């Protein structure tokens, strides 16, 4: 009878499907971790930056509560982006900030605009907060339906989440598209988790102080190699930032996450070099996938490549690759039937993947 205590909309919602950790996958596959090529979660294949590891190894104040304002981290981010401190908020991953934004802005029953196929967590957060979702599906090339978005705003859509580059296809939003959206009476949240792998100048974080309806979210998970640490941040209009600070958990960014983030920022030159290696390997992988007649890879500005699978089921391909120690993500959503997404790894990971794909040919 305990379900009677649970809110109805929570019982009705579908859970988000995260990627399992490496040790669990190792047990399920019956393979040692050293034999697994993990290309399913868009993690940085080069690991944590050394200065982040050093700071964690020398952590002194783990027994003391962290700074609730994450001042040192925000000060370094303010210097990096030349954005005022009062516009920045840190979070336990960008996922926490996504949830906090919805809780700050939306009342139950109000409408959030979503543009699938995209990051599934936007829909999950809307369901968690008992918020209506107006889905405006993307076009077959994953570009936005601007007319549909304008109609959604007229129908009461209060905010819109847009991944830039989009996950799972890796496409960037054109400048004129973002500019047009900012002219609408809607709060625009650009989730730029993968922007570091895009051409220089593609991001919008430095534009936030000039707009009252723009939020830009970033993460240390991809560029920074800290996915397991859980650290993200966002640039907000100053008034929204101050209100968000009221509702976030008081110690949401741990001492360990703060130290790891500061170390990553100190290792920025190394991380940029690793980013360049990933982008170079992305182009190599894309060219190789183009030669496989039963795969159709999409151009991308992220650290992953989406492929349409021909002549076989994507789920079957994923299972075959997993038995060979290669993990990829597959999708069974509208607009993504029989697609797999492959993270960009090191050159040796690409070699292993291509060998496995050859063995899995339908």
Secondary structure as UniProt FT lines:
FT   HELIX           2..5
FT   HELIX           8..12
FT   HELIX           22..29
FT   HELIX           33..35
FT   STRAND          37..38
FT   TURN            45..46
FT   HELIX           50..57
FT   TURN            62..63
FT   TURN            68..69
FT   HELIX           71..81
FT   HELIX           85..87
FT   STRAND          88..91
FT   HELIX           93..105
FT   TURN            108..109
FT   STRAND          111..114
FT   HELIX           121..128
FT   TURN            129..130
FT   STRAND          132..135
FT   TURN            140..141
FT   HELIX           146..154
FT   TURN            155..156
FT   STRAND          157..163
FT   TURN            167..169
FT   HELIX           175..182
FT   STRAND          187..191
FT   TURN            193..194
FT   HELIX           195..197
FT   TURN            200..201
FT   HELIX           205..210
FT   TURN            212..213
FT   STRAND          214..219
FT   TURN            223..224
FT   TURN            227..229
FT   STRAND          232..235
FT   HELIX           238..247
FT   TURN            250..251
FT   HELIX           255..266
FT   HELIX           268..290
FT   TURN            293..294
FT   STRAND          295..297
FT   STRAND          304..309
FT   HELIX           314..323
FT   TURN            324..325
FT   STRAND          326..327
FT   STRAND          329..331
FT   TURN            334..335
FT   TURN            337..338
FT   STRAND          339..343
FT   HELIX           347..359
//
